[in-house]
Each structure stands twice: as C-alpha cells, then as structure tokens.
Amino acid sequence: MSSTPLFERELAELAQAHLLRHRREVSPLLPPADLSPDQEHLRGTTYLINGQSRLSFGSNDYLGLSQHPALILAAQQAAARYGVGATASPSVCGHSPSHEALELELATMVGLPRAVSFVAGYMANVGVIPALVGRGDAIFSDALNHACLIDGARLSRADVQVMPHGDLAALDAALQASTARRKLVLTDAVFSMDGNIVNVPALLTLCERHDAWLMVDDAHGFGVLGEHGEGTLAHWGITGRDGVQPEWQGRLHRLIYMATLGKAAGVAGAFVAGESTLVEWLVQKARTYMFATAAPAMLTEAVRASLRVIQEEGGRRQHLARLRDQLQDRLRTGLKLRPTWRLMPSETAIQPLIIGSNEDALAVMAHLDRQGLWVPAIRPPTVPPGTARLRISLSAAHTCAQVDALCQALSEAV
C-alpha cells in the first residue's frame, strides 16, 4: 500500500477538479421567537452562514414553514407530552398515537387509501424498492433520478435499465421487451436539479399497458403542487380531495407514491402511500422501516401542524408562483446575463441557472456571497459534467425585493 496517507491523493484530485464540498455552519440570523414585527421578512430567508449574515436561496423550505410559529409550538407541546425520542422501531413501541394520526392525515391529503411514515426520504426509497423487487425483476429508472432512488434500485439486486430522461417512447419499448417477473418504473415527480414535472398520467398509462408498477418520488412537489398542496398526483388530476379520480381508480394498484416532509412541509421525515395491501406489505418488509427507530412524536406533531398550514394558507403557493414569474421575467428579458448561461424551464420553486464549468459556477457563487447572497453551486456527480449550475431555490418566505436583489447581483457577475 502507498505510504501516502489514506485518501489524500483522491481528495487532492477532487480539489483540482473543483469538486470538493464544504460544510457550513448555518443558523437563523435571529431565533424565530426574537423576531419583531418589522423583522418578519427575515424569517426563513436570512441566516448566519459561518457567522456571516446571508440572504439564502439555497434551501428546500419552499413554503417558508421551517420557522413557522404553529409548527414550533406543536413540537414544543409534543416534547412535553411524549418526550424527545421514540425509543424504538415502529413495530416495537415507536408508533405513537401521533404517528397513527399523521399517517391517516397524509393518506387523506394525497387522496390515497393508506400511508406509512419513514424517518427520512432516503430511508424510504432504499427500503421500499428492495421490498418490491429483487433478483429476476426489472427496474426502469430515469437517468436524472435522485441518488436515493438509484441506491434503492442497486440494493434490490433487480436488473436496472437507466432510461433517457423523460423519453416515453424509449420506456415503452423497454417495458415491451422485458420478460421480467415484476417490472418497476422509478421516477422523481419534480426533478430536484432541473425543476421539471414528470408526466405521471403518461407513465401510469404505460405501466398499465405493460403490467408494471410506477413509483413516484414527490419530494419536491408535495406541499407545493396541487390546488391545496396535495402534490403532483393532484396537479395531474389523478387524485383529489375525495380520493382517486374515477378514471384512474382501476390503475391505483400500479402506483407507489412517496414524498418527503423536510422540504415544503418544513420538518423532517417521509411517507409512502398507495393501496392498503401495498402499504401493509411495506410495514412487514421494508427493512428501513422495521429496523430503524421511529421519528420522535414532537416531529410528527410538527408535521401535522404543517399539513394544516399547507392546506389553509394557499396564499403561500400563490406568492411563490409570483416570485417564480418575477425571477424568470427578469433573468430572461430584463437583465443582460452571459450568453452561455441558461435558465432552465421550470414551473416550480427550483430555478436552475446553467453556468457550465465547475470553476465558473463556483466563481459566480463566490461573487453572490460577497453581495450577501447564498446560492449554492451544484456540480457533478449531482448533475452531468459540463452542466454545473446555480440551483436557485425560491421560498414563499422571500419578498419581491429580495428576488430583485438576487437578479441584480447576477447581472453584475457578467
């Protein structure tokens, strides 16, 4: 073995390719309880990052709920009642009345018969996929899927075909050619680095035609899409407040729906929903559910409070849509940006600005940082080589003036 210290050479190579990642210490500029009325515009947008005040466009807090007073109060009251730990897995003694109530409310919200909660979205995907398929089965995975879907597919030991992004014709042909016992199509609902929304009805139709399952990861659509924040299924008219729409009822057995609770919902965790027998199978067989300590009830109660805010305060989604339109209008027509930069088309809070090289993306991020703005540069392997970008993440907590400040700073980076 080389005398070079372990991984030193590999770390140097990452640094040379501008691929080293650095953690930062992040906290609210002021604790939520200390905000005065004239400082409300700071809630959920302004942070201390390594001790420096920064206006953030980097979080997934799309509705600005992570510091919402109702969620904080719910967590405090639940901690006083349940304590701060669940103490065991759900199948032992970690499934409280709060967990049971949350799962019922989640199923009702997304319009599906039953739901089961997980401690994290990554845990959900790497547990659910191997519970559904294994050796001799086939997985058809979109090329731009999130890492947790990719890892869940690998852990399943099924045969994996990586499909060209969004190519329905290629998927149709691959499903037609497959002779696997079980077939599972995996896709993000909203792609986390591009912001585009997958055509769920078309995918579900293909799965019905070829006797396959469809698993949809709605991490970035739940809480944001749909009239009341129900997510991507409601966005496409597959489900509604009264459940699955009649024209899709016969295909429900094809669908596995997953969403996270640490983005638009502002807390932590995830859930999987679908037919009752499917969910019961996951309760019995998903190892990341069976063998992991459950989330504390103080978090599930915060999520329950979040669901109420999501459904009752529709103005948050409307404001978020206005901010998206404002950003797109200014960056596409109102400001002169570098000709090589490209703002990707996105109907969501995720607004990626393609820069190109890793070095250039880091340079633009550094320029914004000097202007008091935090916008992360995203580089491979998270995105394909040559497509390093700024992942501009909007929040209902942002103001129009704050979005203007970001656009102006970007124009000055030319």
N, C-alpha and C positions, 0 to 999 in steps of 0.2 A: 504493500500500500504506500502511496506517496506520502512524503513527510509533510506536504502542505496541509495545514490544519483543515479539518473536515469542512467541506462546502465553501472554503474561502475562494477557490477559483471560480466556482459556479456563481457565487454572489457577485464577484467582480465582473463576470460576463453579463449578468443581469444589469448591473450598474452601467456598463458600457453601452448596452442596448437601450438605456433609458427605461428599464422595466422594473426597477426596484420600487417597492411600495413602502410608504412610511405611515405609521400610525400617528394620529394626532390626538391630543387631549382636548375633548370638546365638552362644553357645558353651556347652559343658557347664560346669556350676559347677566341677567338677574334671575333669581329664583322666581317662579310664577307668582308666589304669594307676595313678593315685594314689588310687583309692578303697579304703578299708579295709573289712573285712567289715561293720562296723556302719554303713557309708555306702552299702550296696548299693541301698537304696531310692531313692537319688538318681540311679542310672544310668538314663538315658533319660527322666527326668521333670523334673529340676531344672536350669535353665540361667541363665547370665548374659545378661540382655537389656538392652542398652545399659548394661551394667555393674551392673545390679541383679539380685539373685537372685530367680527366679520359678519357681513350680511350673507347668509347662506342660500345657495341654490343647489345644494348637494344632497339633501335628504329625500327620503320617500314619504315624508309626512304630508301627503298630498292635500289633506283637508285641514291641516293645522291642529290636529286633535291631541298630539302627544303632551301638550301642556294645558289642555282644556280643564277648567276647574271642576266640572262634573266628573271627569274621569279620575282626577286626583282624589277627590272626596270619596268616590266609590272604592278606590284602592285602600284609602286610609280606614274606612269603616270596615272593609272586609278583613284587613290585617288585624283589627281589634277583635273581630269575631272568630276568624279561622286561624290566626297566626300568619307567619310569613312563609311557611313551607307546606307542601302537600304530603310530605313524609314517605310516600311510596308510589308505586305504579298504579294506574287506574284500576287494574284487576285485583289489587290487594286492598289498599284503603286510601288511594289517592283521588277517588272520584267522589267529589262532594256534591251536595245539592246545588251549589253554584255551577259546577261543571255540567250537571244534568240540565239545568235551566238554560245555560248558554247553548248547548247543543240543540235543544229544541228551538230556541230563538234563531239560531243560524240556519237551520233547515227551513224554517218558515220564511226567513228573509230571502233566501235564494230560490225558494219555490220547489224544493226537492223533499222527498219523504223523510230522510233521516240524515244526521250528520254526526261525525265523531271528531273530537278535537285532539290536536297534537301540540307538543311544546314548541315546535318551530316548523317552518315550511320545509327546510332541508330535511328534517327528520320525517316529515310526512311523505315526501317523494321517495326517499331512499328506503322507506318501509313499505309503502303501498305497492310500488311497482313489482318488487320480488314476491309480494303476496299474491299478485295477479298472474304472473307468468314466470316460466322457468325454462330449463333445457328443453329443446324441441319446439318452443314457441317463438314467435317473431315480433319484434318491436320496430316500428317505423317512426323515427324521431326527426323532427325538423332540425335543419342544420344550425339554426340560431337559438335552439332551446337553452334554457338556463342550466348551469352546471349541476344542480340537484336532480334534474330530470336525466341528464347524461349519466350521472353516477348511479342513480337508481336503476337505470337500464343495464349498466355494467354489472351491478350486484345481482341482478336477476338471473344472469347466465343465459338469457334468451339470445337468439340471433338478432343483432341490431343492424338495421339499414338506416343510414343517415340520408334523409331526403332533402333535395334542394329546397331552400326556404320558400314556403308558400306555393309550391308547384303542385297544384291539384292533379294535373294530368299525370305527372310522374308518380304521385302517390297512388292514383287509380290503377296505373299499370303494375306497380309493385304489389299492391294488395291482390290484384287479379292473378299474378304469377305465383303468389305464395301458397304453399301446401301445408303450412304450419297448422298445428292443432289449435292453437289460440293466437290471435293477432291483436296487437295493441298499438294504437296510434297515440303518440305523445306530442303535445304542443303547449307552448306558452299561449295564453289568451291575449295578453298585451306583451309584446317583446320588450324586455327591460332596457335594452340599449338602443332600440330603434323607435319604440313608441307606437308601432303599428298594431292594429287589432286583427286577429285571425278571423277568418270566415268560418265560424263554428257551424252554421247550418250546412254549408257545403261539405265540411268534414264529417258531420254526423250522417249526412246522406250517403257518402262514400262508405262509411263504416256499416251502415245498414245493408248496402248493396253487397259488401264483401264479407259479411259476418265477422266484424271486428269490433273491438272496444275503442272508445275515444276517451283519453284522459286529458283534461284541460287544466292548466295551472293558471289561475286568475289572480296571481299575486298583485299585479299592478292594475287590475280592473275592478276588483271588489271595493265597494265604498265610493267609487268614482263614476263608473258607468251605470247606465240604467236610470230610469226616472227617479227612483228613490235610493240609488246607490247599491242596488242588488247585485250589480256586476255584469259581466259580459254576456251571460245567458239571457238576462233581461234586455240588455242592449240589442240583442238579435231577435227578441220576441219568442224565445224558446220557453222561458218561464215568466211568470208574473206574480203578482201578489196573491193570486188564487192558486198557484202551483204551476205545473207543467201545462202549456197550452195544448188544446186537444189534438192539433195536427202533429205534435211531437210526442204525444203520450206513448205511442207504440214503440218509440225508439229509446225510451228512458233507460232500458236495461243496457244500452250501449254506452252510457255516459258515466264517467267518474269525474267529479268536479272537485277541485282543490283550490283553496285561497288562503292567503296569509292575513294575520291580524296585527302585524307590526308596521304596516305601511299606511294606507289611508285610515285604517282603524286606530292607529296611533299607539298601540300597546305592544303585544308580543303573542306569538303562537300561530297556529294554523288550524284548518279543519278540512275534512273531506266529506262530501255529500253525494248522495245517489239513492238508489233503491235500498230498501230496508235490509234485504238479504245481503247485498253487496257490503253495506256498512257493517253488518254483523260479522261477515267473513273477515273484514279488516280488524275488527276488535279481537277476533280469535287468532289472526295470523300475522298481522303487521308487527314485526319484531321491535321497531322503534316506538310502538305504542305499548306493547306488552311488557317491555323490559326497561322502560325509562320512567323516572319519577315524574309524576304529573306536574303541570304548571300550578303554581300557588293560586289559591282561590282569590287572593287580592288582585291577581291579573285577570282572572276570568270575570270578576265583578267590574273591573275597569272596562273590559271589552263589552260587557252588557250595557254599561253606560254609553259607550261609544256607539253601539248599534242604534240606540235611541237618538243620539245626536245626528248620526248619519241620515236617518230616515226623516227626522223632524226639521233639520236645518238645511233644506235644499238650496238655500242661498249660497252656501259654501261652494257647491258644484257650479252654480251659475257664475259666481265670481271667478272661479278657477278657469272656466271657459273664456271669460272676457280677458283674463290675463294671457291665456294662450294665444288668442287672436291678436292682442296687442303686441306680444313678442314677435309673432310671425310677421305681422304687417311692418313693424319697424325694421326687422332684420332683413326682410326680403325686398322692401321698397323704400324705406325711409332713411337707410343708412348705407354708406359705402363700406363694404367689407372686402376682404381679399378675394379675388376671383376664384381661387382654388378652394375656398371654404364653401360648404354646402349644408344648409339647414334641411334636415330630412322631413318629409311629410309625416305629420303625426296629429291625430285627433285627441291626444291625451296630454297629461301633465308632463310627460317625458318629451323634451325637445332637444334632440341631439344635433350638435353643430360639428360636422365632419371637418377636421383640420388636416389630417393626412399622416405626417410622420410623428413618431413618439416625441422627438425632441421639440418640434414645433408646438405640439399640444401642451407640453409641459411649460414652454415659454409663454404661451397665452395664459395658461393658468397662473403663472407667476406674475404676469402683468396685472391680471384681475386681483390677485392677492394684494398687490401693492396699492390697489384702489379701494381696499377694504371689502372685497367680494370673494366669497369662497365658492368656486365652481370646479368640481374635480375633473381632471383629465383621465379618460378611460383608454387603456392601451391593451394590446394583446397580452395574454390569451383571452381576455374578456371579450374583445372584438377582433375581427380578422385583421391580419397585418396590412398596413397601409391605410387603415381607417380609424386611427386614433382620433378621439373626439372630446369635446366638452359635452358632458351629459347635463344639460340644463334641466333642473327638476323644479317645477313650479309648485307652489302651495297656495291654498286658499288663504293662508295667513299673510301672504305677500300683498303689498299695496301696488297700485299702478305706478306710483312714483318710484318704488323700488325696482320694478321691472324696467322703467325708463333708465334708471341709473345703470343697470346691467347692460342694456343695449348701447348706451353712450360709451361705456368703458370698452365694450367690444369694438366699437368703431374706432376708438383711439389706439387699438392694438394693431391696426393695419400697418 
